[in-house]
Amino acid sequence: MKRVEKKTGRMKTAILFFIVVVLIALPFWLHQGREFEGSDDAAVKAIVEIDKDYKPWFQPLWRPPGKNMESLLFALQATIGAGFIGYYLGLSAGKSKK
């Protein structure tokens, strides 16, 4: 009985892993050749339309080599943050059950 449960658990894990990989790769495949534009760029364009003499207050210390890399780093940052929040919530739930 345990072997069947172990196999179905592995199969579910493999399917979920495949779905995650597809969800990560799909946007890159669908948007090949297009530039990703963030809200910062859109805000600067809107401000320049209103005030032609606008100059940014500061420049970034480092710019990623491409827009795709910038999006990837942002997603990585969000994932790490969500991981910490999930860990804390799981830890708190475990402590409250004790």
C-alpha positions, 0 to 999 in steps of 0.5 A: 500500500505504501509503494502505491502512495509513494508512486502517486506522490512522486507522480504528483510532484513531477506533474506540478514541477512540469507545470511550474516549468511551463508557466515560467517558460511560456511568457518568454516563448510568447513574447520572443523579440518583444521588449519588456517595459516596466512601470518605471519606464512608463512613469518616466515617459508620462512625466517627460510628456508633462514636463520636458525639463524633467531630470531624474534625481539619481541614476541606478548603481547597476543596470541589468544587461537586458530587460528580460534579466531585469524581469527575472531579477524582479521575479526572483526577488518576489519569490524569495520574499514569498518564501520567507513569508511562507516559512514564517507563516508555516513556523507560526502555524506549527508553533500554535499547534504545539 
